[in-house]
Amino acid sequence: MRRLLYASSGLVFLAGFQLFILTEQTDKYFAWTIAPAITAAFLGAAYWASVAVELIAARERLWANARIAVPAVWLFTTLTLIVTLLHLDKFHFNSTFPIAQFAAWFWLAIYAGVPIAMLVAFAAQQRIRGGDPPRESPFPIWLRAIFLIQGAVMLIVGAALFASPASTISIWPWTLTILTGRAIGAWLLAVGVAAFHAIFENDLVRIRPLAGGFVVIAVLEIVALLRYPAVVNWTLPQSWIYLIFLVSVLIVGVFPLLGRRKQSAAV
């Protein structure tokens, strides 16, 4: 599982670079063309947040402190495979740009293989003897409540975008296509599951990988808004709700990391 998480972190770093740095050139360098550019930046931020989740989890010594990364990663890769198969005609399999064509076929291979590899690694991990250590730092009530609200919102919005994008993409702060609506929906569903998983773990130490990912995604999504403010319809209430939601994600991400640092200093 550790090796798979390290390998996955490298792959999502590349995807994040293509989307967050080469944001306006997805027609030449990515598996499918994404417009407007803020959508590519959004997805790139999510991929780079996944880098933090997987790297932190891979470096943990105990399975209990790393497993929060696994169900969310498996769900995201599985849902993204479904999105890909539903929209094969949108991918650059026959692009005149060699990098884009390679990216499309590589994308399909990765998302066809990673979900299976995750299941195999998870099964092997579960066969290892041992139990969970006692919880070191249970959640304060307010943190549990915020995770509950965030998880519910992400699951509801994510399910709507994934299952019925044509009728729900208008709820987003900027214009989405059917494909990008489903792609964002896959991310929201995976992160929403991770939020509820965090409530189940109920330990600031055990959710450290997710906390790192929350900090990265909140900061980078705010940067994306600053890069493309004109694309967002700020007259809509959902645009401001989205910004407030990002701030809440940053808060619940920072808190476990600061708590872990204080605990280490005390020891």
C-alpha positions in Angstrom: 0.0 0.0 0.0 2.9 2.4 0.8 4.4 1.8 -2.6 1.1 2.3 -4.4 0.5 5.6 -2.5 3.9 6.9 -3.4 3.4 5.9 -7.1 -0.1 7.5 -7.1 1.3 10.7 -5.6 3.7 11.0 -8.5 1.0 10.5 -11.1 -1.4 13.0 -9.5 1.5 15.5 -9.3 1.9 15.3 -13.0 -1.8 15.8 -13.6 -1.9 18.7 -11.2 1.1 20.3 -13.1 -0.7 20.0 -16.4 -3.9 21.5 -15.0 -2.8 24.1 -12.5 0.3 25.4 -14.3 -0.5 24.7 -18.0 -4.1 25.7 -17.3 -4.9 27.3 -20.6 -3.2 24.7 -22.8 -5.1 21.6 -22.0 -5.8 21.1 -25.7 -2.1 20.5 -26.2 -0.9 18.9 -23.0 -3.8 17.2 -21.2 -6.0 14.2 -21.9 -9.0 16.3 -22.7 -9.7 20.0 -23.4 -11.0 21.9 -20.4 -12.7 25.3 -20.5 -13.0 27.8 -19.0 -9.5 27.8 -17.5 -10.6 28.1 -14.0 -12.1 24.6 -14.2 -8.7 23.3 -15.2 -7.2 25.2 -12.2 -9.9 23.8 -9.9 -9.1 20.2 -11.0 -5.4 20.8 -10.8 -5.7 22.1 -7.2 -7.6 18.9 -6.3 -4.9 16.7 -7.8 -2.2 18.5 -6.0 -4.2 18.2 -2.8 -4.3 14.5 -3.4 -0.4 14.6 -3.6 -0.4 15.8 0.0 -2.9 13.2 1.1 -1.0 10.3 -0.4 2.5 11.4 0.6 1.5 12.0 4.2 -0.3 8.7 4.3 2.6 6.8 2.7 5.0 8.2 5.3 2.9 7.1 8.3 4.2 4.1 10.3 0.8 2.9 11.4 -2.0 1.8 9.1 -4.6 3.5 11.4 -2.9 6.8 10.6 -2.8 6.3 6.9 -6.0 4.5 5.9 -8.1 7.6 5.6 -6.5 8.1 2.2 -7.5 4.8 0.7 -11.3 4.7 0.4 -11.4 8.2 -1.0 -8.6 7.6 -3.6 -10.3 4.3 -4.6 -13.7 6.0 -5.0 -12.3 8.9 -7.0 -10.4 6.7 -9.4 -13.4 4.4 -9.9 -15.8 7.3 -10.5 -13.3 9.0 -12.9 -13.0 5.8 -14.9 -16.8 5.8 -15.2 -16.7 9.5 -16.3 -14.0 8.7 -18.9 -16.0 5.8 -20.3 -19.1 7.9 -20.6 -17.3 10.7 -22.5 -14.6 8.9 -24.5 -15.4 11.1 -27.5 -14.1 14.1 -25.6 -10.7 12.7 -25.0 -7.6 13.3 -27.2 -7.1 9.8 -28.4 -6.7 11.0 -31.9 -5.3 14.5 -31.2 -2.8 16.0 -33.6 -0.8 17.0 -30.6 1.4 14.0 -29.6 1.6 14.9 -25.9 -2.2 15.3 -25.7 -2.7 12.0 -27.4 -0.3 10.2 -25.1 -1.9 11.9 -22.1 -5.3 10.5 -23.2 -4.2 6.9 -23.5 -2.1 7.2 -20.3 -5.1 8.6 -18.5 -7.3 5.7 -19.6 -4.6 3.1 -18.6 -4.1 4.7 -15.1 -7.8 4.9 -14.3 -8.4 1.4 -15.5 -5.6 0.0 -13.4 -5.4 2.0 -10.2 -8.9 1.0 -8.8 -7.9 -2.7 -9.1 -4.5 -2.1 -7.7 -6.0 -0.3 -4.7 -8.4 -3.2 -4.0 -5.5 -5.7 -4.2 -3.3 -3.6 -1.9 -6.1 -3.0 0.5 -6.9 -6.7 0.7 -3.2 -7.5 1.4 -3.1 -4.7 4.1 -6.2 -6.1 5.8 -4.6 -9.5 6.2 -1.7 -8.1 8.3 -2.1 -8.9 12.0 -2.6 -6.1 14.5 -5.1 -3.7 15.9 -5.6 0.1 16.1 -3.8 2.0 18.8 -5.9 4.1 21.2 -7.1 7.4 19.8 -4.7 10.1 20.9 -6.7 13.3 20.2 -10.4 12.9 19.8 -12.3 15.6 17.9 -13.7 18.6 19.6 -17.5 18.8 19.0 -17.2 21.8 16.7 -14.8 20.0 14.4 -17.0 17.0 14.2 -20.0 19.3 13.3 -18.0 21.1 10.5 -16.9 17.8 9.0 -20.5 16.6 9.1 -21.8 19.7 7.3 -18.9 19.6 4.8 -19.3 16.0 4.1 -23.1 16.2 3.6 -22.7 19.3 1.2 -20.0 17.6 -0.9 -21.9 14.3 -1.2 -25.2 16.0 -2.2 -23.6 18.4 -4.7 -21.2 15.8 -5.9 -24.0 13.2 -6.5 -26.1 15.8 -8.3 -23.2 16.9 -10.6 -22.1 13.3 -11.3 -25.6 11.7 -11.9 -27.4 14.6 -13.6 -25.0 17.3 -14.7 -27.2 18.7 -17.4 -29.8 19.8 -14.8 -27.4 20.8 -12.0 -24.3 22.4 -13.4 -26.1 25.8 -13.0 -25.6 25.6 -9.3 -21.8 26.0 -9.8 -20.2 29.5 -9.5 -19.0 29.4 -13.1 -19.9 27.7 -16.3 -19.3 23.9 -16.6 -19.8 21.4 -19.3 -21.4 18.0 -18.8 -17.9 16.3 -18.7 -16.4 18.9 -16.3 -19.5 18.8 -14.1 -19.1 15.0 -13.7 -15.3 15.3 -13.1 -15.9 17.8 -10.3 -18.7 15.7 -9.0 -16.3 12.7 -8.7 -13.9 14.9 -6.6 -16.7 16.1 -4.4 -18.0 12.6 -3.7 -14.5 11.3 -2.9 -13.7 14.2 -0.5 -17.2 14.0 1.0 -16.6 10.3 1.8 -13.2 11.3 3.3 -14.9 13.8 5.6 -17.3 11.2 7.0 -14.4 8.8 7.3 -12.7 11.5 9.4 -15.7 11.5 11.7 -15.4 7.7 12.0 -11.7 7.9 12.9 -12.3 10.7 15.4 -8.6 11.3 16.0 -6.6 14.4 14.9 -3.6 12.1 14.4 -5.4 9.6 12.2 -6.7 12.3 9.9 -3.4 14.1 9.3 -3.2 13.0 5.6 -6.7 14.4 5.0 -5.8 17.6 6.9 -2.8 18.2 4.7 -5.0 17.7 1.6 -7.6 20.1 2.9 -5.0 22.9 3.4 -3.6 22.5 -0.1 -6.9 22.4 -1.8 -8.3 25.3 0.0 -5.3 27.5 -0.6 -5.0 26.5 -4.3 -8.7 26.9 -5.0 -8.6 30.4 -3.6 -5.5 31.1 -5.8 -7.6 29.9 -8.7 -10.3 32.4 -7.9 -7.7 35.2 -7.7 -6.3 34.1 -11.1 -9.7 34.1 -12.8 -12.1 36.4 -10.9 -13.9 37.6 -14.0 -15.1 34.1 -14.8 -17.0 33.7 -11.6 -20.4 35.2 -11.4 -20.1 37.1 -8.1 -23.7 38.2 -8.3 -24.8 34.7 -7.5 -25.1 33.6 -3.8 -23.4 30.3 -4.6 -20.2 32.1 -5.5 -19.9 33.5 -2.0 -21.0 30.3 -0.4 -18.3 28.5 -2.4 -15.7 31.0 -1.0 -16.9 30.6 2.6 -16.8 26.8 2.1 -13.2 27.0 1.1 -12.4 29.0 4.2 -14.1 26.4 6.3 -12.0 23.6 4.6 -8.8 25.6 5.3 -9.8 25.9 9.0 -10.5 22.2 9.6 -7.3 21.4 7.7 -5.0 23.6 9.7 -6.4 22.6 13.1 -5.3 18.9 13.1 -1.9 19.8 11.8 -1.3 22.5 14.5 -2.6 20.1 17.1 -0.2 17.4 16.0 2.7 19.9 16.1 1.9 21.0 19.6 1.6 17.4 20.7 5.0 16.6 19.3 6.6 19.6 20.9 5.1 18.6 24.3 6.6 15.1 24.0 
